[in-house]
Amino acid sequence: MEDRFKVHVEEVDEVEIQPAETALDEAAYRLWRKAMRTGTWDPAGVDLSEDKKQYEDLGESQRVYLEAFCGAFYNAEENVAVLFCPWIMASGSLWQEAFLGTQLVEEYKHTDFFKRYFDEVLGPEKRPRALANPVHDTLEERGKRLLVALNGPKEERTMRFVEAVTHYQGIIEGVQANTGYQIFLDVFARKGLLPGLSEGFRQIQRDEGRHVSFGLQVLRHYAHKDDRYARRIREMYEEYLPFIRRRYGQKIKVDGREYDTPEEERGLERLMALYERRMRDIFG
């Protein structure tokens, strides 16, 4: 395979968490600067030509799984892109807003990448086959609560912000999405498959490493500051665990036929390992 089609198989883990006493503005500014240096990739610059050829050569069950797997990521990226502004508005300081603004742009970049992937590789008609992703269903309501809290008491605004960061950066990105990246490596990339998607996921995971870093910093800060926040964070992780568990291991139905997930997925095993890791990141 030509060098330009090299498949990236390394695990990208750029989540960095500072001590709980670190000021959130300090953490946000550091991540803002990192985003300025490293967050400049262009989804249109990823070569997808080899992916198109390899996709057509995959077995039927592999194609179906890839379509459902990528469809779930596409839906998730687009969903948060159009809903994320309240997170920025509720953060309450210049550099937190600045960093979260880079996250908003990156959510649209990720949406752009998956749009290209469906348009040029999988076919846009395959998007409805996406894996179910119920943890996203209440994200719109989460944003509405943030907007209402903007004009309320400071304590209420802070609690709603902690809840919103727990829901998205803590659970969706920090556990569920990170599980997906590990799965992709074992199901496809380590078999030398899909170099364009491999590069896209590598860049997306680098971006989301910054998102998760800030989210976990927020949660660690408030969990150590007040037991009320710590209890609410734990409650939400426990509340949403059944929803994120449903993302992986689910059978896929297409045209009346049912397909099992690949044995290499091991989705629940990976997800629970990340869940426990996030508990240590926040409370340890």
C-alpha positions as CSV (number, residue, x, y, z in Angstrom):
1,M,0.0,0.0,0.0
2,E,1.3,3.5,-0.9
3,D,2.5,5.7,2.0
4,R,-0.4,8.1,1.5
5,F,-2.8,5.2,2.3
6,K,-1.0,4.2,5.5
7,V,-3.4,3.0,8.2
8,H,-2.9,4.6,11.6
9,V,-3.3,2.0,14.3
10,E,-1.9,3.8,17.3
11,E,-4.3,4.6,20.2
12,V,-4.6,8.3,20.6
13,D,-5.0,9.4,24.2
14,E,-4.5,13.1,24.7
15,V,-6.7,13.5,27.8
16,E,-4.7,15.5,30.3
17,I,-6.1,16.4,33.7
18,Q,-4.6,18.9,36.2
19,P,-4.9,18.8,40.0
20,A,-8.4,19.7,41.3
21,E,-7.2,23.0,42.6
22,T,-6.1,24.2,39.2
23,A,-8.1,27.3,38.2
24,L,-10.6,26.5,35.4
25,D,-9.5,29.6,33.4
26,E,-5.9,28.4,33.6
27,A,-6.9,25.0,32.2
28,A,-9.1,26.5,29.6
29,Y,-6.4,28.9,28.3
30,R,-3.9,26.1,28.1
31,L,-6.3,24.0,26.0
32,W,-7.2,27.0,23.9
33,R,-3.5,27.5,23.0
34,K,-3.2,23.7,22.3
35,A,-6.2,24.0,20.0
36,M,-4.6,26.9,18.1
37,R,-1.5,24.8,17.6
38,T,-2.9,21.4,16.8
39,G,-6.6,21.7,15.8
40,T,-6.1,22.9,12.3
41,W,-6.7,19.7,10.2
42,D,-9.1,20.0,7.2
43,P,-11.7,17.2,6.7
44,A,-11.5,17.9,3.0
45,G,-7.8,17.0,3.0
46,V,-8.3,13.4,4.0
47,D,-7.8,11.0,1.0
48,L,-10.8,8.6,0.9
49,S,-10.1,7.0,-2.5
50,E,-8.7,3.8,-1.0
51,D,-11.5,3.5,1.5
52,K,-14.0,3.4,-1.4
53,K,-12.2,0.5,-3.0
54,Q,-11.8,-1.4,0.3
55,Y,-15.4,-0.8,1.3
56,E,-16.7,-2.4,-1.9
57,D,-14.5,-5.5,-1.2
58,L,-15.7,-6.0,2.4
59,G,-18.0,-8.9,3.3
60,E,-21.6,-8.1,3.7
61,S,-21.7,-8.2,7.5
62,Q,-18.6,-5.9,7.6
63,R,-20.2,-3.4,5.3
64,V,-23.4,-3.4,7.3
65,Y,-21.5,-2.9,10.6
66,L,-19.3,-0.1,9.2
67,E,-22.4,1.8,7.9
68,A,-24.2,1.5,11.2
69,F,-21.0,2.4,13.2
70,C,-20.2,5.5,11.1
71,G,-23.9,6.5,11.0
72,A,-24.0,6.7,14.8
73,F,-20.9,8.9,14.8
74,Y,-22.3,11.1,12.1
75,N,-25.6,11.6,13.9
76,A,-23.9,12.3,17.2
77,E,-21.5,14.9,15.8
78,E,-24.3,16.7,13.9
79,N,-26.6,16.6,16.9
80,V,-24.1,18.2,19.3
81,A,-22.9,20.7,16.7
82,V,-26.3,22.3,16.4
83,L,-27.0,22.1,20.2
84,F,-23.7,23.2,21.8
85,C,-24.0,27.0,22.0
86,P,-25.6,27.0,25.5
87,W,-22.5,25.2,26.9
88,I,-20.4,28.1,25.7
89,M,-22.8,30.7,27.1
90,A,-23.1,29.1,30.5
91,S,-19.3,28.7,31.1
92,G,-19.1,32.2,32.4
93,S,-15.5,33.4,31.6
94,L,-13.5,34.6,28.6
95,W,-11.1,31.8,28.3
96,Q,-13.6,29.0,29.0
97,E,-15.9,30.5,26.4
98,A,-12.9,30.8,24.0
99,F,-11.9,27.1,24.4
100,L,-15.5,25.9,24.2
101,G,-15.8,27.9,21.0
102,T,-13.0,25.8,19.5
103,Q,-15.0,22.8,20.5
104,L,-18.1,24.1,18.6
105,V,-16.0,24.6,15.5
106,E,-14.6,21.1,15.8
107,E,-18.0,19.5,16.2
108,Y,-18.9,21.0,12.8
109,K,-15.6,19.8,11.3
110,H,-16.3,16.2,12.5
111,T,-19.8,16.5,11.0
112,D,-18.2,17.6,7.7
113,F,-15.9,14.6,7.8
114,F,-18.7,12.1,8.2
115,K,-20.8,13.8,5.6
116,R,-17.9,13.4,3.1
117,Y,-17.5,9.8,4.2
118,F,-21.1,8.9,3.5
119,D,-21.2,11.0,0.3
120,E,-17.9,9.5,-1.2
121,V,-17.6,6.1,0.4
122,L,-20.6,4.5,2.0
123,G,-23.5,6.3,0.2
124,P,-25.8,8.9,1.9
125,E,-28.7,6.5,1.7
126,K,-26.9,4.2,4.2
127,R,-27.0,6.8,7.0
128,P,-30.4,5.7,8.5
129,R,-28.9,2.4,9.4
130,A,-27.0,4.0,12.2
131,L,-26.7,2.3,15.6
132,A,-29.2,3.5,18.2
133,N,-27.7,6.2,20.4
134,P,-30.2,7.0,23.2
135,V,-27.8,9.0,25.4
136,H,-28.2,11.8,22.8
137,D,-32.0,11.9,23.0
138,T,-32.0,14.3,26.0
139,L,-29.2,16.6,24.9
140,E,-31.5,19.2,23.5
141,E,-33.4,19.4,26.8
142,R,-30.1,19.7,28.6
143,G,-29.3,22.8,26.4
144,K,-32.6,24.4,27.2
145,R,-32.1,24.0,30.9
146,L,-28.8,25.8,30.5
147,L,-30.4,28.7,28.7
148,V,-33.1,29.1,31.4
149,A,-30.4,29.0,34.1
150,L,-28.4,31.9,32.5
151,N,-30.7,34.4,34.1
152,G,-31.1,32.5,37.4
153,P,-29.1,32.4,40.6
154,K,-25.4,31.6,40.3
155,E,-25.7,28.3,42.2
156,E,-28.4,27.1,39.8
157,R,-26.4,28.2,36.8
158,T,-23.3,26.3,38.1
159,M,-25.3,23.2,38.8
160,R,-26.8,23.2,35.3
161,F,-23.4,23.7,33.8
162,V,-21.9,20.8,35.8
163,E,-24.8,18.6,34.6
164,A,-24.3,19.6,31.0
165,V,-20.6,19.0,31.1
166,T,-21.2,15.6,32.8
167,H,-23.7,14.6,30.1
168,Y,-21.7,15.6,27.1
169,Q,-17.9,15.8,27.7
170,G,-18.0,13.4,30.6
171,I,-20.2,10.6,29.4
172,I,-20.8,10.9,25.7
173,E,-17.3,11.9,24.7
174,G,-15.4,10.7,27.7
175,V,-16.8,7.2,27.8
176,Q,-19.0,6.3,24.8
177,A,-17.1,7.9,21.9
178,N,-13.7,6.8,23.3
179,T,-15.0,3.3,23.3
180,G,-15.9,3.6,19.7
181,Y,-12.3,4.6,18.7
182,Q,-10.9,1.6,20.4
183,I,-13.4,-0.6,18.6
184,F,-12.6,0.8,15.2
185,L,-8.9,0.0,15.7
186,D,-9.5,-3.7,16.4
187,V,-12.4,-4.2,13.9
188,F,-10.9,-2.4,10.9
189,A,-7.6,-0.4,11.3
190,R,-5.4,-3.2,12.7
191,K,-6.4,-5.3,9.7
192,G,-5.0,-2.6,7.4
193,L,-8.4,-1.4,6.4
194,L,-9.9,2.1,5.7
195,P,-6.9,4.4,5.8
196,G,-9.0,7.5,5.3
197,L,-11.4,6.7,8.1
198,S,-8.4,5.8,10.2
199,E,-6.9,9.3,9.7
200,G,-10.3,11.0,10.3
201,F,-10.8,9.2,13.6
202,R,-7.2,9.9,14.6
203,Q,-7.8,13.6,14.1
204,I,-11.2,13.6,15.7
205,Q,-9.9,11.8,18.7
206,R,-7.1,14.4,19.1
207,D,-9.7,17.1,19.1
208,E,-11.9,15.3,21.6
209,G,-9.0,14.7,23.8
210,R,-9.0,18.4,24.4
211,H,-12.8,18.4,24.9
212,V,-12.7,15.6,27.4
213,S,-9.7,17.1,29.2
214,F,-11.6,20.3,29.9
215,G,-14.8,18.5,30.8
216,L,-13.1,16.2,33.3
217,Q,-11.2,19.3,34.7
218,V,-14.5,21.0,35.3
219,L,-16.0,17.9,37.0
220,R,-12.9,17.3,39.1
221,H,-12.9,20.9,40.2
222,Y,-16.5,21.0,41.3
223,A,-16.6,17.5,42.7
224,H,-13.8,18.4,45.1
225,K,-15.3,21.8,45.8
226,D,-18.7,20.7,47.1
227,D,-20.3,17.4,47.9
228,R,-23.5,18.5,46.2
229,Y,-21.8,18.6,42.8
230,A,-20.0,15.3,43.5
231,R,-23.2,13.5,44.2
232,R,-24.9,14.9,41.1
233,I,-22.0,13.9,38.9
234,R,-22.1,10.3,40.3
235,E,-25.9,10.2,39.9
236,M,-25.7,11.2,36.3
237,Y,-23.0,8.7,35.4
238,E,-25.2,6.0,37.0
239,E,-28.4,7.3,35.4
240,Y,-26.9,7.3,31.8
241,L,-24.9,4.0,32.1
242,P,-27.8,1.9,30.8
243,F,-28.1,4.2,27.8
244,I,-24.5,4.1,26.8
245,R,-24.4,0.4,27.3
246,R,-27.0,0.1,24.6
247,R,-24.7,1.6,21.9
248,Y,-22.5,-1.4,21.6
249,G,-23.3,-5.1,21.1
250,Q,-26.7,-4.3,19.5
251,K,-27.8,-6.4,16.6
252,I,-28.3,-4.6,13.3
253,K,-31.4,-5.1,11.2
254,V,-31.3,-4.3,7.5
255,D,-34.1,-5.2,5.0
256,G,-35.5,-7.8,7.4
257,R,-32.2,-9.5,8.0
258,E,-30.4,-9.4,11.4
259,Y,-26.6,-9.0,11.7
260,D,-24.4,-9.7,14.8
261,T,-21.7,-7.3,15.8
262,P,-18.1,-8.4,15.1
263,E,-16.6,-10.5,17.9
264,E,-13.7,-8.1,18.1
265,E,-16.0,-5.3,19.2
266,R,-16.1,-6.2,22.9
267,G,-18.0,-3.0,23.4
268,L,-19.4,-3.5,26.9
269,E,-16.0,-4.6,28.2
270,R,-14.3,-1.6,26.8
271,L,-17.0,0.8,27.8
272,M,-17.0,-0.3,31.4
273,A,-13.2,0.0,31.6
274,L,-13.5,3.6,30.5
275,Y,-16.4,4.3,32.8
276,E,-14.3,3.2,35.8
277,R,-11.4,5.2,34.5
278,R,-13.5,8.4,34.4
279,M,-14.7,7.8,37.9
280,R,-11.0,7.7,39.0
281,D,-10.3,10.8,36.8
282,I,-13.0,12.8,38.6
283,F,-13.0,11.5,42.1
284,G,-9.6,9.9,42.5
